[in-house]
Amino acid sequence: MSHPPIARLRALRSVELLTPSFTQATDFYEDAWGLEVVESEHSASWLRGTGDEHHALQLTRSERTGLGRLTFSVGTPAEVDEAARRLEARGITPVAGPGPLDQVGGGYGLRFTDHEGRLLELSAQTWAVAPRGRAAAVPVGVTHAVLNTTDIDASVAFYTDVLGLRVSDWSEHQMAFLRCNADHHCVAFNQADWVSLNHVAYEMSSVDHFMRGLGRLRHHGVLPQWGPGRHGPGNNTFSYFTDPTGLVCEYTSEVAQVVEDRWIAKVWRRVPELSDLWGTAGPPSQEIRCHMAGSPEGARA
């Protein structure tokens, strides 16, 4: 018996990162990266971009380094309740909710774990925030997360079948790019030896904002570990950095916009001229590859 996807996901709303270097990480994302602290406590901080979301990033003090959870937005509390019913029908019991979320940013939602133990949250009706100007070269918000998986086919199956994401493209049988809205991808999977976070990408509103953002990071003594360049799959600009925790963060802009009924997914070859269409970035360093691989123990709670 086939089950429909549990909900219609509107966007990747925010990412929680676990970090032993909590103070340094908060300072980095605020001062150098360009996010704004919305609220801060002893063991957690919440930072926003210029977009409409209450926060794009939650940093949580932890012994463990890695992904805390991914939060996706859905339309209404009724959709959250329906998602809980559909999860139960698939034999997946939410670990929290459905109900009001007792957390900074509020909202009504639920949490559950995927097939590899990652914590996912669906939420609606989170708190509104006052508009921020878009002139500064700072992120709009979080736009995608790349996740290392030990079984790319199982991961693509779970995220398409259960979450209703759609495959936009493959990079051979090594990466799969999945979307929930017009953006080419909100999640991508990378075939790897263990489950971990590869990187989190933040949207810059133009190539000019993107380059000026690199300039600000350089002013703070933070240099790209790979980039700037432009990827073939997704057509987005990229520049990758490592935060004080050792997790990889990316500035990106101009991701391809998918017209649902006209887009045909394809398989890209993994060659330098397609991984960087501009030819400016060179190959990724061994160091950034190592950071993107993450640590096996950072995978799950």
RABEL-V826479 format. One record per pair of residues at least 24 apart in sequence whose ideal C-beta (glycine too) atoms are under 8 Angstrom apart, sorted by the first residue. I is the first residue (numbers start at 1). J is the second residue. Records with the same first field share a line. If there is no record, write none. Layout:
# RABEL-V826479
I=J / J
This chain:
# RABEL-V826479
3=86 / 89 / 90 / 161
4=86 / 164
5=86 / 161 / 162 / 163 / 164
6=82 / 83 / 86 / 87 / 90 / 122 / 162 / 163 / 164
7=74 / 79 / 80 / 82 / 83 / 86 / 122 / 163 / 164
8=74 / 75 / 79 / 164
9=72 / 73 / 74 / 122 / 163 / 164 / 165 / 180 / 186
10=72 / 73 / 74 / 75 / 180 / 181
11=72 / 73 / 180 / 181 / 186
12=70 / 71 / 72 / 142 / 143 / 144 / 145 / 180 / 186 / 187
13=53 / 56 / 71 / 72 / 73 / 123 / 126 / 142
14=53 / 55 / 56 / 57 / 58 / 71 / 105 / 141 / 142
15=56 / 57 / 58 / 67 / 68 / 69 / 70 / 71 / 142 / 145 / 200
16=57 / 58 / 59 / 60 / 67 / 68 / 69 / 70 / 71
17=57 / 58 / 59 / 60 / 66 / 67 / 68 / 197 / 200 / 245 / 247
18=60 / 62 / 64 / 65 / 66 / 67 / 68 / 298
19=59 / 60 / 61 / 62 / 65 / 244 / 245 / 247
20=61 / 62 / 63 / 64 / 65 / 245
21=244 / 245
22=59 / 60 / 61
24=244 / 245
25=59 / 243 / 244 / 245
26=59
27=244
28=222 / 243 / 244
29=57 / 59 / 243
31=220
32=216 / 217 / 220 / 222
33=138 / 139 / 202 / 217 / 243 / 249
34=136 / 137 / 138 / 139 / 213 / 216
35=138 / 139
36=132
38=104 / 105 / 129
39=104
44=104
46=104 / 105
48=129 / 132 / 141
49=132 / 138 / 139 / 140 / 141 / 142 / 202 / 203
50=132 / 133 / 134 / 136 / 138 / 139 / 140 / 141 / 205
51=140 / 141 / 203
52=128 / 129 / 131
53=126 / 129 / 141
54=104 / 105 / 106 / 126 / 127 / 128 / 129
55=104 / 105
56=139 / 141 / 142 / 202
57=142 / 200
58=104
64=297 / 298 / 301
65=245 / 246 / 247 / 294 / 295 / 298
66=196 / 197 / 247 / 294 / 295 / 298 / 299
67=118 / 119 / 145 / 147 / 196 / 197 / 298 / 299
68=119
69=111 / 118 / 119 / 120 / 121
70=118 / 119 / 120 / 121 / 145 / 187
71=109 / 120 / 121 / 122 / 123
72=120 / 121 / 122 / 123 / 163 / 180 / 186
73=122 / 123 / 124 / 126
74=122 / 123 / 124
75=124
76=124 / 125
77=108 / 124 / 125
79=122 / 124
80=108 / 109 / 110 / 122 / 123 / 124
83=110 / 122
84=110
87=112 / 162
90=162
92=162
95=119
101=126
113=300
114=155 / 158 / 159 / 162
115=154 / 155 / 158
116=149 / 150 / 151 / 155 / 195 / 299 / 300
117=195 / 299 / 300 / 301
118=147 / 195 / 299 / 300
119=301
120=163
134=205
137=204 / 208 / 209 / 210 / 211 / 212 / 213 / 215 / 216
138=209 / 213
139=202 / 203 / 204 / 213 / 251
140=202 / 203 / 204 / 205
141=202 / 203
142=200 / 201 / 202 / 203
143=183 / 186 / 201 / 202 / 203 / 252 / 255
144=183 / 185 / 186 / 187 / 188 / 200 / 201 / 252 / 255
145=186 / 187 / 188 / 197 / 198 / 199 / 200 / 201
146=175 / 187 / 188 / 189 / 190 / 197 / 198 / 199 / 200 / 201 / 292
147=187 / 188 / 189 / 190 / 195 / 196 / 197 / 198
148=189 / 190 / 192 / 194 / 195 / 196 / 197 / 198 / 292 / 293 / 294
149=189 / 190 / 191 / 192 / 195
150=191 / 192 / 193 / 194 / 195
151=191
152=176 / 189 / 190 / 191
155=189
156=189
159=187 / 189
167=265
168=233 / 234 / 256 / 258 / 263 / 265
169=233 / 234 / 265 / 266 / 267 / 268
170=233 / 265 / 266 / 267 / 268
171=233 / 267 / 268 / 270
172=267 / 268 / 269 / 270
174=270
175=233
177=233 / 234
179=258
182=257 / 258 / 259
183=255 / 256 / 257 / 258
184=233 / 234 / 235 / 236 / 255 / 256 / 257 / 258
185=234 / 255
190=292
192=293
193=293 / 296
194=294 / 296 / 299
195=296 / 299 / 300
196=293 / 294 / 295 / 296 / 298 / 299
197=247 / 294 / 298
198=248 / 292 / 293 / 294
199=240 / 247 / 248 / 249 / 250 / 292
200=247 / 248 / 249 / 250
201=238 / 249 / 250 / 251 / 252
202=249 / 250 / 251 / 252
203=252 / 253 / 255
204=237 / 251 / 252 / 253
205=253
206=253 / 254
207=237 / 253 / 254
209=253
210=237 / 239 / 251 / 252 / 253
213=251
214=239 / 251
217=241
225=284 / 285 / 287 / 288 / 291
226=281 / 282 / 284 / 285 / 288
227=251 / 280 / 281
228=278 / 280 / 281
229=275 / 276 / 277 / 278 / 279 / 280 / 281
230=276 / 277 / 278
231=275 / 276 / 277
232=268 / 274 / 275 / 277
233=268 / 274
235=277
238=276 / 281
240=284 / 288 / 292
242=287 / 288 / 291
246=291
247=291 / 294
248=288 / 291 / 292
